[in-house]
Every structure is written in structure tokens, then in C-alpha cells.
């Protein structure tokens, strides 16, 4: 009967276009089910031990400055 619930939940979530990962801890064992593409992103130890997610800092993107035209004096210096 338990497998029917799992299959129904997976079918229903996929029907609505969601990806799902299901985690269950029973007497020292961990049961993980769901869509395989999503399971590689699931943090099982953080979920079961209630740890804070890792804080990641991303570098700020630096936009390139616009190119300034050379003055006539600068053009004479380089011989153009």
C-alpha cells in the first residue's frame, strides 16, 4: 500500500509539471525517491540533521565600460 502512495504522488507532481524528491527516515535508514535529475541537488544530511544551507557568495558582475574615442593628440602620438 505504501508504494501506491509514492507512485501516485510522483505521477501527480509530474502531471502538473513539477519535479519531486521524497525523503523518509525510519529507524536509522533513509529512503530517497523521486526524479533522478533532481536527486543530485538534494542535501540529505542537511535536511535530516536540520543544518543551515551553505552560504555561497558570488562575485559581482562587472560591466565593461564603453570604449572612448581617441583624441586628435593621442592619434598623432601613435602616428595615425
KENUFI-643930 format. One record per atom (N, C-alpha, C, CB): x, y, z; residue number from 1; atom name. Coordinates in steps of 0.02 Angstrom, whole numbers, plus 50000, padded with zeros to 5 digits. Glycine has a CB too. Layout:
N
X;Y;Z;NUM;CA
...
This chain:
80
50041;49940;50000;1;N
50000;50000;50000;1;CA
50043;50063;50000;1;C
49953;50000;50060;1;CB
50101;50060;50033;2;N
50145;50118;50037;2;CA
50172;50138;49968;2;C
50203;50104;50084;2;CB
50190;50089;49927;3;N
50215;50103;49860;3;CA
50163;50137;49816;3;C
50239;50038;49827;3;CB
50099;50121;49827;4;N
50046;50153;49788;4;CA
50044;50227;49803;4;C
49978;50120;49803;4;CB
50054;50247;49866;5;N
50055;50318;49883;5;CA
50113;50353;49849;5;C
50060;50327;49960;5;CB
50170;50323;49849;6;N
50230;50352;49819;6;CA
50220;50360;49744;6;C
50293;50310;49833;6;CB
50196;50309;49711;7;N
50184;50312;49639;7;CA
50132;50365;49621;7;C
50162;50243;49612;7;CB
50080;50370;49662;8;N
50027;50420;49649;8;CA
50055;50491;49657;8;C
49968;50409;49697;8;CB
50094;50502;49709;9;N
50123;50569;49719;9;CA
50170;50587;49662;9;C
50160;50572;49787;9;CB
50212;50540;49641;10;N
50257;50553;49585;10;CA
50218;50567;49521;10;C
50305;50493;49575;10;CB
50167;50528;49509;11;N
50127;50538;49448;11;CA
50091;50606;49449;11;C
50075;50481;49441;11;CB
50062;50623;49506;12;N
50026;50686;49512;12;CA
50072;50746;49505;12;C
49989;50688;49580;12;CB
50130;50744;49536;13;N
50177;50801;49530;13;CA
50202;50808;49458;13;C
50236;50792;49578;13;CB
50217;50752;49425;14;N
50240;50755;49356;14;CA
50184;50779;49310;14;C
50265;50687;49333;14;CB
50123;50762;49326;15;N
50066;50783;49286;15;CA
50059;50859;49286;15;C
50001;50751;49311;15;CB
50074;50891;49343;16;N
50071;50963;49349;16;CA
50135;50997;49328;16;C
50053;50983;49419;16;CB
50186;50958;49308;17;N
50248;50987;49283;17;CA
50301;50999;49336;17;C
50234;51050;49249;17;CB
50294;50970;49395;18;N
50342;50979;49449;18;CA
50391;50920;49451;18;C
50307;50986;49516;18;CB
50451;50934;49474;19;N
50499;50882;49491;19;CA
50495;50872;49566;19;C
50573;50900;49467;19;CB
50504;50811;49589;20;N
50494;50797;49660;20;CA
50549;50753;49686;20;C
50425;50764;49672;20;CB
50568;50765;49749;21;N
50615;50723;49785;21;CA
50583;50707;49852;21;C
50686;50757;49794;21;CB
50577;50643;49868;22;N
50545;50622;49930;22;CA
50597;50590;49975;22;C
50486;50573;49916;22;CB
50600;50612;50037;23;N
50647;50587;50086;23;CA
50609;50560;50146;23;C
50697;50642;50108;23;CB
50632;50502;50172;24;N
50599;50473;50230;24;CA
50653;50439;50273;24;C
50544;50422;50210;24;CB
50651;50454;50338;25;N
50698;50422;50384;25;CA
50659;50378;50432;25;C
50739;50475;50424;25;CB
50676;50313;50433;26;N
50642;50265;50476;26;CA
50695;50222;50510;26;C
50592;50221;50435;26;CB
50698;50227;50577;27;N
50741;50184;50618;27;CA
50813;50179;50590;27;C
50711;50115;50623;27;CB
50843;50235;50576;28;N
50913;50236;50554;28;CA
50923;50224;50480;28;C
50949;50185;50591;28;CB
50872;50213;50442;29;N
50880;50205;50369;29;CA
50848;50265;50335;29;C
50848;50139;50344;29;CB
50875;50283;50278;30;N
50850;50339;50239;30;CA
50824;50312;50173;30;C
50906;50393;50228;30;CB
50762;50330;50157;31;N
50731;50311;50093;31;CA
50726;50374;50051;31;C
50661;50276;50104;31;CB
50756;50372;49992;32;N
50755;50429;49947;32;CA
50725;50407;49881;32;C
50827;50458;49936;32;CB
50674;50444;49859;33;N
50642;50429;49795;33;CA
50627;50494;49759;33;C
50578;50387;49804;33;CB
50616;50490;49695;34;N
50597;50549;49657;34;CA
50629;50549;49588;34;C
50617;50612;49694;34;CB
50627;50606;49556;35;N
50655;50614;49490;35;CA
50731;50614;49494;35;C
50629;50679;49456;35;CB
50763;50575;49452;36;N
50835;50566;49455;36;CA
50874;50631;49441;36;C
50857;50512;49406;36;CB
50847;50675;49397;37;N
50882;50738;49382;37;CA
50885;50782;49444;37;C
50848;50774;49325;37;CB
50835;50778;49486;38;N
50830;50821;49545;38;CA
50869;50793;49604;38;C
50758;50831;49563;38;CB
50876;50728;49609;39;N
50906;50698;49668;39;CA
50979;50717;49678;39;C
50901;50623;49663;39;CB
51015;50735;49625;40;N
51085;50754;49635;40;CA
51091;50822;49669;40;C
51121;50755;49569;40;CB
51038;50861;49672;41;N
51039;50926;49706;41;CA
51012;50924;49776;41;C
51000;50976;49665;41;CB
50989;50867;49800;42;N
50958;50861;49866;42;CA
51012;50852;49919;42;C
50908;50802;49868;42;CB
51009;50893;49971;43;N
51057;50889;50027;43;CA
51024;50848;50082;43;C
51077;50961;50052;43;CB
51035;50783;50082;44;N
51001;50739;50130;44;CA
51026;50750;50201;44;C
51011;50666;50110;44;CB
51091;50758;50210;45;N
51117;50767;50278;45;CA
51093;50833;50307;45;C
51193;50763;50279;45;CB
51092;50885;50267;46;N
51068;50949;50292;46;CA
50994;50947;50309;46;C
51080;51003;50240;46;CB
50955;50907;50272;47;N
50884;50901;50285;47;CA
50871;50863;50349;47;C
50848;50867;50226;47;CB
50902;50805;50357;48;N
50888;50763;50415;48;CA
50919;50789;50480;48;C
50913;50693;50402;48;CB
50976;50823;50475;49;N
51007;50849;50536;49;CA
50991;50923;50547;49;C
51082;50840;50532;49;CB
50946;50950;50505;50;N
50922;51019;50511;50;CA
50980;51070;50513;50;C
50879;51027;50573;50;CB
51026;51062;50465;51;N
51082;51109;50460;51;CA
51063;51166;50413;51;C
51145;51073;50434;51;CB
51094;51223;50425;52;N
51084;51280;50382;52;CA
51115;51267;50313;52;C
51113;51345;50414;52;CB
51085;51293;50260;53;N
51117;51284;50194;53;CA
51183;51321;50191;53;C
51070;51309;50139;53;CB
51227;51297;50148;54;N
51291;51329;50139;54;CA
51281;51397;50107;54;C
51339;51284;50097;54;CB
51312;51447;50136;55;N
51306;51514;50107;55;CA
51358;51521;50053;55;C
51315;51569;50162;55;CB
51335;51537;49994;56;N
51380;51545;49938;56;CA
51380;51618;49917;56;C
51360;51498;49879;56;CB
51438;51646;49908;57;N
51443;51715;49884;57;CA
51467;51713;49812;57;C
51490;51758;49928;57;CB
51434;51749;49770;58;N
51452;51752;49700;58;CA
51484;51819;49685;58;C
51389;51739;49655;58;CB
51534;51821;49644;59;N
51565;51885;49628;59;CA
51516;51930;49589;59;C
51630;51875;49587;59;CB
51521;51994;49604;60;N
51478;52040;49568;60;CA
51501;52045;49497;60;C
51477;52110;49602;60;CB
51454;52046;49451;61;N
51473;52050;49381;61;CA
51492;52122;49365;61;C
51415;52026;49335;61;CB
51548;52130;49333;62;N
51573;52196;49315;62;CA
51556;52208;49242;62;C
51650;52203;49328;62;CB
51518;52261;49230;63;N
51500;52277;49162;63;CA
51558;52315;49129;63;C
51435;52319;49159;63;CB
51574;52297;49068;64;N
51630;52332;49034;64;CA
51611;52405;49020;64;C
51649;52296;48968;64;CB
51661;52448;49025;65;N
51649;52518;49011;65;CA
51647;52529;48936;65;C
51703;52563;49044;65;CB
51612;52580;48915;66;N
51609;52595;48844;66;CA
51677;52619;48819;66;C
51554;52649;48829;66;CB
51691;52606;48757;67;N
51756;52624;48727;67;CA
51753;52698;48709;67;C
51772;52580;48664;67;CB
51803;52734;48732;68;N
51807;52806;48717;68;CA
51851;52817;48656;68;C
51835;52845;48778;68;CB
51830;52863;48614;69;N
51869;52879;48555;69;CA
51932;52916;48575;69;C
51827;52920;48505;69;CB
51986;52905;48537;70;N
52049;52939;48550;70;CA
52045;53011;48525;70;C
52107;52902;48516;70;CB
52077;53054;48561;71;N
52080;53124;48540;71;CA
52130;53131;48482;71;C
52100;53170;48599;71;CB
52127;53188;48450;72;N
52173;53200;48394;72;CA
52245;53201;48417;72;C
52156;53266;48359;72;CB
52259;53224;48477;73;N
52327;53225;48504;73;CA
52352;53153;48515;73;C
52329;53265;48571;73;CB
52309;53110;48541;74;N
52329;53040;48551;74;CA
52341;53005;48484;74;C
52275;53003;48592;74;CB
52301;53021;48435;75;N
52311;52990;48368;75;CA
52378;53012;48338;75;C
52253;53010;48320;75;CB
52398;53075;48348;76;N
52462;53100;48323;76;CA
52520;53064;48357;76;C
52468;53176;48333;76;CB
52512;53049;48422;77;N
52566;53016;48460;77;CA
52579;52946;48433;77;C
52547;53012;48535;77;CB
52527;52911;48414;78;N
52538;52842;48389;78;CA
52550;52841;48314;78;C
52477;52798;48407;78;CB
52547;52898;48282;79;N
52565;52902;48211;79;CA
52507;52891;48164;79;C
52617;52853;48196;79;CB
52447;52903;48185;80;N
52390;52896;48140;80;CA
52361;52962;48120;80;C
52337;52854;48172;80;CB
